[in-house]
Amino acid sequence: MTRYLRDLALSDMSPLTSRSYGYDLLRWFRVLWELEVDWERATGSEVDVLVGWMKTARNPQRRRTRPAGTAPGTVNLRTGKPALAEGYAPRTINHCLTAVYGFSA
């Protein structure tokens, strides 16, 4: 894993991209640790567990702290923009899968 992250850091990617890939891999390893599967032995079934968990889990970064704030999934009356749902967005799940598949390749 150190080599993979080092290669990311030395590439033309933004440091923030390398950072987000690192967090994606941390999420992946936490799922594998919970399932008690070594990353070398992980299969598509474990990836399915990761995706299923991300589709159903609450994203801690979207925790609402203000009781008067916009409810998840509704439209903000001031801006007209939809409020983000409590879970992980599909693009976040896809980003995580990109990091996992890049690491596994």
All heavy atoms as an XYZ file, in Angstrom:
840
protein
N       0.828     -1.184      0.000
C       0.000      0.000      0.000
C       0.876      1.254      0.000
O       0.532      2.227     -0.655
C      -0.933      0.015      1.208
C      -1.701      1.311      1.255
S      -3.338      1.267      1.893
C      -3.079      1.306      3.618
N       1.969      1.206      0.720
C       2.861      2.356      0.761
C       3.351      2.711     -0.638
O       3.394      3.881     -1.006
C       4.058      2.065      1.683
O       3.559      1.716      2.972
C       4.972      3.253      1.802
N       3.689      1.683     -1.416
C       4.165      1.922     -2.782
C       3.074      2.572     -3.635
O       3.346      3.497     -4.397
C       4.608      0.605     -3.388
C       5.169      0.734     -4.755
C       5.640     -0.602     -5.254
N       6.188     -0.466     -6.582
C       6.564     -1.472     -7.318
N       6.467     -2.690     -6.861
N       7.041     -1.266     -8.523
N       1.850      2.083     -3.517
C       0.726      2.635     -4.285
C       0.514      4.110     -3.947
O       0.401      4.952     -4.839
C      -0.535      1.827     -3.987
C      -1.773      2.329     -4.679
C      -1.947      2.167     -6.044
C      -2.776      2.970     -3.968
C      -3.090      2.617     -6.688
C      -3.924      3.422     -4.597
C      -4.074      3.245     -5.957
O      -5.198      3.692     -6.592
N       0.492      4.435     -2.668
C       0.288      5.827     -2.249
C       1.487      6.698     -2.644
O       1.305      7.853     -3.028
C       0.019      5.898     -0.754
C      -1.301      5.273     -0.305
C      -1.407      5.286      1.206
C      -2.492      5.960     -0.940
N       2.686      6.141     -2.571
C       3.868      6.898     -2.997
C       3.792      7.210     -4.486
O       4.059      8.332     -4.909
C       5.135      6.113     -2.685
C       6.404      6.906     -3.035
C       7.639      6.043     -3.143
N       7.483      5.169     -4.297
C       7.859      3.892     -4.311
N       8.400      3.331     -3.264
N       7.685      3.159     -5.400
N       3.399      6.218     -5.274
C       3.270      6.438     -6.722
C       2.215      7.496     -7.022
O       2.388      8.311     -7.933
C       2.932      5.137     -7.438
C       4.101      4.159     -7.463
O       5.234      4.577     -7.137
O       3.867      2.981     -7.787
N       1.131      7.499     -6.285
C       0.116      8.542     -6.452
C       0.692      9.914     -6.128
O       0.469     10.886     -6.849
C      -1.094      8.281     -5.553
C      -2.065      7.196     -5.964
C      -3.137      7.023     -4.890
C      -2.707      7.500     -7.305
N       1.436      9.975     -5.030
C       2.000     11.254     -4.600
C       3.019     11.785     -5.609
O       3.134     13.003     -5.797
C       2.640     11.110     -3.225
N       3.738     10.896     -6.268
C       4.765     11.309     -7.222
C       4.215     11.550     -8.626
O       4.932     12.034     -9.493
C       5.881     10.265     -7.278
C       6.675     10.096     -5.985
C       7.667      8.956     -6.124
C       7.368     11.387     -5.607
N       2.954     11.219     -8.839
C       2.350     11.419    -10.159
C       1.907     12.876    -10.304
O       2.145     13.709     -9.440
C       1.161     10.483    -10.337
O       0.094     10.897     -9.502
N       1.269     13.156    -11.415
C       0.792     14.513    -11.673
C      -0.532     14.824    -10.985
O      -1.091     15.895    -11.185
C       0.619     14.736    -13.184
C       1.956     14.812    -13.899
O       2.959     15.097    -13.214
O       1.999     14.589    -15.113
N      -1.035     13.884    -10.189
C      -2.308     14.104     -9.499
C      -2.173     15.192     -8.443
O      -1.104     15.412     -7.880
C      -2.781     12.827     -8.803
C      -3.295     11.779     -9.702
S      -3.970     10.454     -8.688
C      -4.290      9.253     -9.934
N      -3.291     15.806     -8.166
C      -3.345     16.769     -7.078
C      -3.089     16.054     -5.754
O      -3.480     14.895     -5.587
C      -4.738     17.410     -7.064
O      -5.030     17.962     -5.808
N      -2.442     16.714     -4.799
C      -2.280     16.113     -3.477
C      -3.622     15.753     -2.843
O      -3.714     14.791     -2.084
C      -1.560     17.200     -2.671
C      -0.882     18.043     -3.690
C      -1.748     18.005     -4.909
N      -4.656     16.501     -3.159
C      -5.972     16.196     -2.608
C      -6.529     14.899     -3.190
O      -7.242     14.164     -2.509
C      -6.937     17.357     -2.854
C      -6.592     18.653     -2.132
C      -7.574     19.755     -2.511
C      -6.580     18.440     -0.630
N      -6.196     14.602     -4.438
C      -6.616     13.338     -5.037
C      -5.925     12.176     -4.343
O      -6.563     11.180     -3.998
C      -6.313     13.319     -6.544
O      -7.000     14.399     -7.169
C      -6.723     12.006     -7.179
N      -4.634     12.301     -4.112
C      -3.899     11.263     -3.395
C      -4.480     11.063     -2.003
O      -4.634      9.933     -1.539
C      -2.416     11.632     -3.281
O      -1.841     11.729     -4.551
N      -4.816     12.140     -1.357
C      -5.410     12.072     -0.017
C      -6.748     11.341     -0.047
O      -7.010     10.465      0.775
C      -5.591     13.486      0.532
C      -6.177     13.562      1.911
C      -6.261     15.036      2.345
N      -6.715     15.157      3.704
C      -7.981     15.375      4.056
N      -8.914     15.490      3.119
N      -8.314     15.472      5.317
N      -7.587     11.677     -1.020
C      -8.898     11.040     -1.084
C      -8.760      9.552     -1.423
O      -9.508      8.728     -0.898
C      -9.810     11.747     -2.078
O      -9.378     11.551     -3.399
N      -7.799      9.185     -2.268
C      -7.563      7.775     -2.548
C      -7.118      7.051     -1.276
O      -7.516      5.916     -1.035
C      -6.491      7.614     -3.634
C      -7.024      7.624     -5.042
C      -7.971      8.550     -5.451
C      -6.574      6.719     -5.983
C      -8.454      8.576     -6.748
C      -7.051      6.731     -7.279
C      -7.987      7.665     -7.653
O      -8.460      7.680     -8.933
N      -6.295      7.702     -0.490
C      -5.868      7.108      0.778
C      -7.042      6.837      1.703
O      -7.126      5.768      2.314
N      -7.965      7.776      1.787
C      -9.152      7.564      2.622
C     -10.062      6.488      2.038
O     -10.683      5.719      2.778
C      -9.922      8.871      2.820
C      -9.331      9.720      3.920
C      -8.712     10.924      3.621
C      -9.378      9.322      5.243
C      -8.155     11.703      4.619
C      -8.820     10.085      6.248
C      -8.217     11.276      5.940
O      -7.657     12.038      6.933
N     -10.144      6.418      0.716
C     -10.929      5.351      0.097
C     -10.341      3.982      0.439
O     -11.080      3.041      0.737
C     -10.975      5.519     -1.424
C     -11.869      6.667     -1.855
O     -12.805      7.010     -1.111
O     -11.635      7.216     -2.948
N      -9.021      3.876      0.391
C      -8.382      2.609      0.735
C      -8.563      2.285      2.211
O      -8.738      1.113      2.584
C      -6.902      2.638      0.370
C      -6.612      2.635     -1.128
C      -5.117      2.753     -1.373
C      -7.175      1.402     -1.794
N      -8.539      3.288      3.063
C      -8.799      3.055      4.485
C     -10.199      2.483      4.677
O     -10.395      1.530      5.431
C      -8.630      4.354      5.274
C      -8.947      4.277      6.769
C      -8.046      3.270      7.467
C      -8.816      5.656      7.394
N     -11.175      3.044      3.968
C     -12.539      2.536      4.042
C     -12.585      1.079      3.579
O     -13.211      0.224      4.197
C     -13.456      3.402      3.183
C     -14.907      3.055      3.282
C     -15.767      3.928      2.385
N     -15.680      5.342      2.739
C     -15.231      6.298      1.923
N     -14.839      6.013      0.703
N     -15.204      7.552      2.322
N     -11.891      0.771      2.484
C     -11.839     -0.577      1.953
C     -11.231     -1.545      2.968
O     -11.763     -2.620      3.225
C     -11.041     -0.570      0.650
C     -10.650     -1.879      0.057
C      -9.392     -2.296     -0.220
C     -11.511     -2.939     -0.389
N      -9.404     -3.532     -0.804
C     -10.698     -3.955     -0.918
C     -12.887     -3.130     -0.374
C     -11.205     -5.144     -1.427
C     -13.408     -4.309     -0.888
C     -12.568     -5.298     -1.409
N     -10.100     -1.151      3.563
C      -9.451     -2.019      4.541
C     -10.313     -2.209      5.787
O     -10.325     -3.294      6.364
C      -8.061     -1.490      4.906
C      -7.020     -1.857      3.899
C      -6.529     -0.914      3.021
C      -6.543     -3.152      3.807
C      -5.574     -1.256      2.082
C      -5.594     -3.504      2.865
C      -5.103     -2.549      1.996
N     -11.030     -1.203      6.189
C     -11.919     -1.366      7.346
C     -13.010     -2.394      7.068
O     -13.377     -3.179      7.940
C     -12.521     -0.024      7.745
C     -11.520      0.863      8.450
C     -12.113      2.188      8.824
N     -11.166      2.956      9.615
C     -11.285      4.240      9.871
N     -12.318      4.926      9.385
N     -10.396      4.852     10.606
N     -13.546     -2.389      5.852
C     -14.535     -3.403      5.473
C     -13.880     -4.782      5.480
O     -14.446     -5.744      6.023
C     -15.158     -3.078      4.093
C     -15.948     -4.259      3.557
C     -16.043     -1.846      4.184
N     -12.691     -4.899      4.917
C     -12.008     -6.190      4.889
C     -11.680     -6.678      6.302
O     -11.802     -7.873      6.593
C     -10.735     -6.104      4.047
C     -10.945     -5.908      2.549
C      -9.600     -5.774      1.845
C     -11.767     -7.026      1.949
N     -11.266     -5.774      7.181
C     -10.966     -6.171      8.558
C     -12.230     -6.668      9.251
O     -12.187     -7.635      9.998
C     -10.371     -5.002      9.334
C      -9.000     -4.606      8.873
C      -8.036     -5.415      8.330
C      -8.436     -3.303      8.896
N      -6.918     -4.686      8.018
C      -7.127     -3.377      8.362
C      -8.895     -2.063      9.314
C      -6.304     -2.279      8.241
C      -8.075     -0.966      9.190
C      -6.782     -1.080      8.666
N     -13.336     -6.006      8.995
C     -14.599     -6.424      9.593
C     -15.005     -7.811      9.084
O     -15.544     -8.619      9.837
C     -15.695     -5.395      9.273
C     -16.966     -5.598     10.017
C     -16.838     -5.405     11.517
O     -15.999     -4.603     11.973
O     -17.597     -6.076     12.250
N     -14.737     -8.072      7.812
C     -15.061     -9.371      7.222
C     -13.988    -10.422      7.499
O     -14.172    -11.596      7.162
C     -15.233     -9.225      5.706
C     -16.371     -8.333      5.239
C     -16.312     -8.142      3.725
C     -17.714     -8.902      5.661
N     -12.862     -9.991      8.072
C     -11.715    -10.848      8.360
C     -11.176    -11.515      7.086
O     -10.956    -12.727      7.029
C     -12.068    -11.887      9.428
C     -12.423    -11.246     10.757
C     -12.781    -12.255     11.824
O     -12.809    -13.469     11.542
O     -13.037    -11.822     12.962
N     -10.972    -10.674      6.057
C     -10.438    -11.125      4.773
C      -9.172    -10.331      4.488
O      -9.167     -9.107      4.586
C     -11.476    -10.897      3.642
C     -10.866    -11.240      2.282
C     -12.739    -11.699      3.888
N      -8.083    -11.036      4.132
C      -6.857    -10.350      3.720
C      -7.087     -9.698      2.365
O      -7.792    -10.244      1.520
C      -5.698    -11.343      3.602
C      -5.276    -11.899      4.947
O      -5.432    -11.185      5.951
O      -4.806    -13.050      4.985
N      -6.477     -8.554      2.146
C      -6.728     -7.841      0.892
C      -6.277     -8.640     -0.315
O      -6.840     -8.515     -1.398
C      -6.117     -6.441      0.917
C      -4.625     -6.374      0.857
C      -3.760     -6.318      1.900
C      -3.828     -6.350     -0.321
N      -2.465     -6.270      1.440
C      -2.484     -6.285      0.070
C      -4.110     -6.375     -1.682
C      -1.430     -6.250     -0.818
C      -3.052     -6.340     -2.586
C      -1.731     -6.274     -2.139
N      -5.254     -9.494     -0.147
C      -4.797    -10.311     -1.267
C      -5.832    -11.347     -1.681
O      -5.815    -11.843     -2.801
C      -3.483    -11.040     -0.917
C      -2.323    -10.130     -0.648
C      -2.136     -9.900      0.848
O      -3.042    -10.256      1.635
O      -1.105     -9.344      1.224
N      -6.734    -11.708     -0.767
C      -7.744    -12.731     -1.036
C      -9.126    -12.140     -1.308
O     -10.085    -12.874     -1.484
C      -7.831    -13.697      0.140
C      -6.535    -14.434      0.393
C      -6.731    -15.469      1.481
N      -5.503    -16.118      1.826
C      -5.016    -17.188      1.220
N      -5.646    -17.707      0.209
N      -3.890    -17.732      1.606
N      -9.225    -10.830     -1.340
C     -10.517    -10.182     -1.562
C     -11.017    -10.476     -2.970
O     -10.239    -10.520     -3.923
C     -10.395     -8.679     -1.343
N     -12.325    -10.676     -3.078
C     -12.945    -10.977     -4.363
C     -14.049     -9.958     -4.640
O     -14.255     -9.020     -3.868
C     -13.554    -12.393     -4.351
O     -14.623    -12.417     -3.393
C     -12.515    -13.451     -4.008
N     -14.762    -10.198     -5.703
C     -15.892     -9.334     -6.039
C     -16.959     -9.334     -4.968
O     -17.689     -8.354     -4.799
N     -17.056    -10.413     -4.206
C     -18.048    -10.475     -3.124
C     -17.765     -9.417     -2.067
O     -18.687     -8.782     -1.552
C     -18.047    -11.859     -2.474
O     -18.426    -12.837     -3.398
N     -16.498     -9.226     -1.733
C     -16.141     -8.203     -0.754
C     -16.377     -6.801     -1.309
O     -16.786     -5.900     -0.578
C     -14.695     -8.367     -0.295
C     -14.464     -9.533      0.648
C     -14.420    -10.875     -0.061
O     -14.059    -10.920     -1.253
O     -14.753    -11.878      0.582
N     -16.142     -6.636     -2.595
C     -16.439     -5.349     -3.229
C     -17.936     -5.080     -3.159
O     -18.369     -3.954     -2.876
C     -15.935     -5.318     -4.689
C     -16.378     -4.036     -5.386
C     -14.425     -5.444     -4.734
N     -18.735     -6.115     -3.380
C     -20.194     -5.969     -3.268
C     -20.606     -5.551     -1.862
O     -21.511     -4.731     -1.695
C     -20.900     -7.269     -3.647
C     -20.772     -7.611     -5.114
O     -20.426     -6.705     -5.912
O     -21.016     -8.784     -5.470
N     -19.930     -6.091     -0.858
C     -20.220     -5.701      0.524
C     -19.883     -4.230      0.735
O     -20.656     -3.481      1.347
C     -19.447     -6.592      1.530
C     -19.569     -6.056      2.944
C     -19.943     -8.028      1.453
N     -18.737     -3.797      0.217
C     -18.341     -2.394      0.328
C     -19.383     -1.481     -0.307
O     -19.827     -0.507      0.304
C     -16.976     -2.173     -0.332
C     -16.513     -0.719     -0.463
C     -16.227     -0.121      0.905
C     -15.306     -0.623     -1.375
N     -19.794     -1.807     -1.526
C     -20.772     -0.975     -2.232
C     -22.100     -0.985     -1.499
O     -22.725      0.063     -1.305
C     -20.938     -1.437     -3.694
C     -22.100     -0.732     -4.365
C     -19.659     -1.204     -4.465
N     -22.538     -2.157     -1.059
C     -23.796     -2.243     -0.312
C     -23.759     -1.427      0.964
O     -24.732     -0.740      1.308
N     -22.636     -1.485      1.664
C     -22.509     -0.710      2.894
C     -22.556      0.792      2.591
O     -23.246      1.548      3.277
C     -21.208     -1.058      3.617
C     -21.005     -0.201      4.814
C     -21.595     -0.341      6.033
C     -20.199      0.979      4.882
N     -21.189      0.679      6.860
C     -20.335      1.501      6.178
C     -19.376      1.632      3.979
C     -19.673      2.642      6.592
C     -18.717      2.763      4.392
C     -18.866      3.258      5.682
N     -21.828      1.213      1.549
C     -21.806      2.641      1.222
C     -23.175      3.142      0.764
O     -23.524      4.299      0.987
C     -20.745      2.932      0.156
C     -19.332      2.804      0.676
S     -18.085      3.251     -0.544
C     -18.216      5.037     -0.493
N     -23.957      2.277      0.132
C     -25.297      2.684     -0.310
C     -26.265      2.845      0.849
O     -27.242      3.579      0.740
C     -25.855      1.673     -1.307
C     -25.233      1.772     -2.680
C     -25.902      0.821     -3.638
C     -25.397      1.038     -5.045
N     -26.116      0.190     -6.010
N     -26.001      2.151      1.959
C     -26.941      2.189      3.078
C     -26.438      2.981      4.283
O     -27.239      3.378      5.128
C     -27.279      0.763      3.545
O     -26.077      0.093      3.932
C     -27.958     -0.015      2.434
N     -25.140      3.214      4.367
C     -24.563      3.883      5.536
C     -24.778      5.391      5.471
O     -24.920      5.973      4.404
C     -23.068      3.582      5.624
N     -24.788      5.997      6.621
C     -24.818      7.458      6.697
C     -23.406      7.984      6.510
O     -22.451      7.443      7.050
C     -25.338      7.912      8.055
C     -26.777      7.658      8.250
C     -27.180      8.151      9.604
N     -28.495      8.739      9.504
C     -29.133      9.266     10.513
N     -28.573      9.297     11.697
N     -30.339      9.765     10.345
N     -23.289      9.041      5.750
C     -22.006      9.684      5.544
C     -21.780     10.649      6.711
O     -22.529     11.609      6.876
C     -22.017     10.443      4.212
C     -20.685     11.057      3.869
O     -19.853     11.270      4.741
N     -20.485     11.353      2.606
N     -20.772     10.419      7.547
C     -20.568     11.279      8.719
C     -20.290     12.735      8.368
O     -20.539     13.624      9.174
C     -19.384     10.646      9.444
C     -18.736      9.752      8.458
C     -19.771      9.368      7.453
N     -19.806     13.007      7.156
C     -19.544     14.392      6.769
C     -20.823     15.155      6.464
O     -20.801     16.365      6.321
C     -18.620     14.434      5.556
C     -17.242     13.912      5.873
C     -16.334     13.954      4.669
O     -16.783     14.011      3.534
N     -15.046     13.918      4.916
N     -21.918     14.441      6.352
C     -23.187     15.100      6.047
C     -24.084     15.226      7.274
O     -25.261     15.495      7.168
C     -23.926     14.307      4.967
C     -23.117     14.211      3.700
C     -23.958     14.472      2.511
N     -23.173     14.382      1.296
C     -23.437     13.572      0.310
N     -24.472     12.773      0.369
N     -22.680     13.561     -0.754
N     -23.523     15.029      8.425
C     -24.285     15.124      9.662
C     -24.773     16.558      9.842
O     -24.014     17.514      9.757
C     -23.406     14.713     10.841
C     -24.155     14.573     12.135
C     -23.269     14.027     13.244
N     -22.715     12.735     12.852
C     -21.427     12.427     12.974
N     -20.580     13.307     13.443
N     -20.999     11.252     12.612
N     -26.045     16.696     10.065
C     -26.644     18.016     10.269
C     -26.511     18.405     11.739
O     -26.907     17.655     12.620
C     -28.130     18.018      9.887
C     -28.452     17.490      8.498
C     -27.830     18.382      7.429
N     -28.354     18.142      6.107
C     -27.880     17.266      5.234
N     -26.891     16.495      5.556
N     -28.402     17.149      4.036
N     -25.937     19.571     11.972
C     -25.751     20.016     13.350
C     -26.775     21.065     13.750
O     -27.028     21.251     14.922
C     -24.329     20.579     13.553
O     -24.106     21.622     12.604
C     -23.286     19.483     13.355
N     -27.345     21.732     12.762
C     -28.348     22.757     13.076
C     -29.744     22.156     12.934
O     -30.104     21.653     11.864
C     -28.219     23.945     12.130
C     -26.935     24.718     12.317
C     -26.876     25.952     11.435
N     -28.011     26.087     10.546
C     -27.975     26.674      9.372
N     -26.846     27.173      8.934
N     -29.050     26.777      8.620
N     -30.539     22.231     13.984
C     -31.881     21.659     13.891
C     -32.756     22.377     12.868
O     -33.664     21.783     12.298
C     -32.454     21.811     15.293
C     -31.485     22.581     16.085
C     -30.228     22.749     15.295
N     -32.475     23.631     12.593
C     -33.284     24.392     11.646
C     -32.771     24.247     10.211
O     -33.311     24.861      9.301
C     -33.300     25.868     12.042
N     -31.751     23.434     10.009
C     -31.176     23.268      8.678
C     -32.116     22.520      7.743
O     -33.123     21.945      8.147
N     -31.759     22.532      6.486
C     -32.556     21.862      5.469
C     -32.495     20.354      5.670
O     -31.425     19.792      5.868
C     -32.025     22.219      4.073
O     -31.961     23.637      3.945
C     -32.906     21.660      2.986
N     -33.633     19.695      5.618
C     -33.684     18.242      5.775
C     -33.039     17.565      4.565
O     -33.145     18.062      3.440
C     -35.125     17.791      5.931
N     -32.359     16.438      4.781
C     -31.714     15.739      3.672
C     -32.711     15.364      2.583
O     -33.817     14.922      2.858
C     -31.148     14.478      4.321
C     -31.104     14.777      5.773
C     -32.161     15.778      6.049
N     -32.312     15.567      1.334
C     -33.141     15.200      0.203
C     -34.200     16.215     -0.181
O     -34.919     16.030     -1.147
N     -34.320     17.318      0.553
C     -35.298     18.350      0.216
C     -34.600     19.501     -0.504
O     -33.391     19.508     -0.656
C     -36.000     18.886      1.480
O     -35.014     19.468      2.336
C     -36.724     17.782      2.226
N     -35.376     20.490     -0.921
C     -34.828     21.636     -1.633
C     -34.610     22.784     -0.658
O     -35.482     23.101      0.153
C     -35.773     22.067     -2.774
C     -35.275     23.332     -3.447
C     -35.922     20.948     -3.778
N     -33.430     23.398     -0.746
C     -33.132     24.557      0.072
C     -33.959     25.730     -0.462
O     -33.839     26.110     -1.628
C     -31.636     24.877     -0.003
C     -31.229     26.016      0.889
O     -31.916     27.030      0.996
N     -30.083     25.843      1.524
N     -34.808     26.288      0.378
C     -35.709     27.344     -0.069
C     -34.971     28.615     -0.483
O     -35.421     29.347     -1.359
C     -36.734     27.656      1.013
C     -37.676     26.502      1.361
C     -38.575     26.886      2.527
C     -38.493     26.093      0.154
N     -33.842     28.877      0.125
C     -33.093     30.088     -0.189
C     -32.345     29.972     -1.508
O     -32.347     30.876     -2.326
C     -32.107     30.409      0.929
C     -31.416     31.756      0.691
C     -30.366     32.104      1.717
N     -30.794     31.809      3.069
C     -29.986     31.764      4.114
N     -28.704     32.003      3.944
N     -30.415     31.491      5.318
N     -31.684     28.831     -1.729
C     -30.848     28.675     -2.923
C     -31.544     27.936     -4.057
O     -31.127     28.041     -5.198
C     -29.560     27.918     -2.579
O     -29.912     26.583     -2.177
C     -28.773     28.617     -1.484
N     -32.560     27.159     -3.739
C     -33.238     26.356     -4.749
C     -32.491     25.084     -5.100
O     -32.911     24.320     -5.965
N     -31.396     24.820     -4.416
C     -30.611     23.622     -4.683
C     -31.084     22.488     -3.768
O     -31.484     22.734     -2.632
C     -29.129     23.877     -4.414
C     -28.507     24.877     -5.350
C     -27.040     25.058     -5.015
C     -26.396     26.063     -5.948
N     -24.983     26.255     -5.624
N     -30.997     21.257     -4.255
C     -31.378     20.138     -3.394
C     -30.325     19.930     -2.304
O     -29.121     20.055     -2.557
C     -31.439     18.942     -4.336
C     -30.608     19.328     -5.505
C     -30.660     20.828     -5.607
N     -30.806     19.643     -1.095
C     -29.888     19.326     -0.002
C     -29.357     17.916     -0.220
O     -30.064     17.046     -0.743
C     -30.611     19.425      1.343
N     -28.129     17.701      0.131
C     -27.521     16.391     -0.053
C     -28.192     15.365      0.856
O     -28.550     15.671      1.995
C     -26.031     16.461      0.250
C     -25.218     17.384     -0.649
C     -23.791     17.480     -0.139
C     -25.245     16.906     -2.076
N     -28.347     14.154      0.348
C     -28.900     13.076      1.155
C     -27.894     12.686      2.227
O     -26.722     13.054      2.165
C     -29.224     11.890      0.259
N     -28.341     11.913      3.202
C     -27.465     11.547      4.316
C     -26.409     10.513      3.943
O     -25.396     10.401      4.594
C     -28.302     11.025      5.481
C     -29.092     12.106      6.167
C     -29.853     11.588      7.366
O     -30.106     10.368      7.435
O     -30.189     12.402      8.223
N     -26.636      9.738      2.909
C     -25.717      8.669      2.542
C     -24.603      9.130      1.627
O     -24.399     10.324      1.396
N     -23.889      8.151      1.097
C     -22.806      8.429      0.164
C     -23.373      8.609     -1.234
O     -24.228      7.845     -1.669
C     -21.794      7.287      0.172
C     -20.979      7.221      1.436
C     -21.393      6.450      2.515
C     -19.799      7.931      1.555
C     -20.649      6.385      3.682
C     -19.046      7.879      2.717
C     -19.483      7.109      3.777
O     -18.743      7.057      4.920
N     -22.888      9.600     -1.942
C     -23.336      9.869     -3.306
C     -22.789      8.793     -4.243
O     -21.711      8.235     -3.998
C     -22.850     11.244     -3.759
N     -23.503      8.510     -5.342
C     -22.999      7.518     -6.301
C     -21.598      7.846     -6.812
O     -20.775      6.948     -6.991
C     -24.029      7.563     -7.436
C     -25.288      7.996     -6.774
C     -24.851      8.962     -5.695
N     -21.283      9.108     -7.010
C     -19.941      9.441     -7.498
C     -18.876      9.160     -6.444
O     -17.739      8.845     -6.787
C     -19.882     10.874     -7.996
C     -19.874     11.900     -6.918
C     -19.708     13.292     -7.477
N     -20.734     14.132     -6.876
C     -21.320     15.129     -7.479
N     -21.003     15.455     -8.691
N     -22.217     15.831     -6.865
N     -19.232      9.247     -5.161
C     -18.293      8.908     -4.094
C     -18.019      7.412     -4.096
O     -16.875      6.973     -3.930
C     -18.845      9.348     -2.730
O     -19.114     10.744     -2.771
C     -17.870      9.038     -1.610
N     -19.068      6.632     -4.292
C     -18.912      5.177     -4.372
C     -18.039      4.820     -5.571
O     -17.118      3.997     -5.456
C     -20.291      4.492     -4.451
C     -21.077      4.749     -3.157
C     -20.136      2.992     -4.704
C     -22.521      4.308     -3.196
N     -18.283      5.445     -6.710
C     -17.464      5.179     -7.902
C     -16.013      5.583     -7.689
O     -15.091      4.891     -8.135
C     -18.039      5.911     -9.118
C     -19.338      5.295     -9.581
O     -19.614      4.127     -9.324
N     -20.144      6.090    -10.248
N     -15.784      6.688     -7.003
C     -14.423      7.135     -6.710
C     -13.721      6.110     -5.831
O     -12.546      5.766     -6.067
C     -14.473      8.499     -6.022
C     -13.133      9.125     -5.826
N     -12.327      8.815     -4.752
C     -12.460     10.032     -6.551
C     -11.216      9.518     -4.832
N     -11.269     10.274     -5.925
N     -14.431      5.614     -4.846
C     -13.866      4.600     -3.955
C     -13.500      3.339     -4.735
O     -12.430      2.772     -4.537
C     -14.855      4.274     -2.839
S     -14.226      3.127     -1.616
N     -14.372      2.920     -5.639
C     -14.089      1.736     -6.450
C     -12.886      1.940     -7.360
O     -12.095      1.031     -7.575
C     -15.326      1.368     -7.279
C     -16.513      0.830     -6.472
C     -17.703      0.621     -7.376
C     -16.141     -0.426     -5.716
N     -12.717      3.155     -7.875
C     -11.548      3.460     -8.696
C     -10.267      3.287     -7.887
O      -9.286      2.706     -8.360
C     -11.642      4.898     -9.240
O     -12.809      5.011    -10.048
C     -10.415      5.278    -10.047
N     -10.282      3.788     -6.664
C      -9.106      3.654     -5.804
C      -8.833      2.183     -5.482
O      -7.685      1.729     -5.535
C      -9.306      4.448     -4.518
N      -9.872      1.432     -5.166
C      -9.712      0.021     -4.807
C      -9.197     -0.772     -6.003
O      -8.249     -1.564     -5.873
C     -11.050     -0.566     -4.283
C     -10.974     -2.080     -4.191
C     -11.393      0.044     -2.942
N      -9.792     -0.578     -7.175
C      -9.345     -1.323     -8.355
C      -7.944     -0.906     -8.782
O      -7.167     -1.725     -9.254
C     -10.336     -1.171     -9.501
C     -11.584     -2.010     -9.301
C     -12.831     -1.426     -9.273
C     -11.495     -3.385     -9.124
C     -13.973     -2.192     -9.075
C     -12.631     -4.160     -8.933
C     -13.866     -3.557     -8.918
O     -14.988     -4.323     -8.721
N      -7.612      0.357     -8.623
C      -6.260      0.807     -8.942
C      -5.235      0.185     -8.011
O      -4.132     -0.189     -8.426
N      -5.593      0.039     -6.755
C      -4.709     -0.569     -5.771
C      -4.553     -2.069     -6.035
O      -3.475     -2.621     -5.900
C      -5.256     -0.343     -4.363
C      -4.495     -1.049     -3.288
C      -3.232     -0.625     -2.932
C      -5.039     -2.143     -2.648
C      -2.518     -1.284     -1.931
C      -4.338     -2.802     -1.653
C      -3.076     -2.367     -1.303
N      -5.632     -2.713     -6.420
C      -5.622     -4.168     -6.614
C      -4.950     -4.600     -7.911
O      -4.562     -5.746     -8.048
C      -7.068     -4.689     -6.615
O      -7.696     -4.374     -5.402
N      -4.838     -3.672     -8.858
C      -4.296     -4.046    -10.173
C      -2.830     -4.356    -10.138
O      -2.075     -4.058     -9.338
C      -4.546     -2.920    -11.158
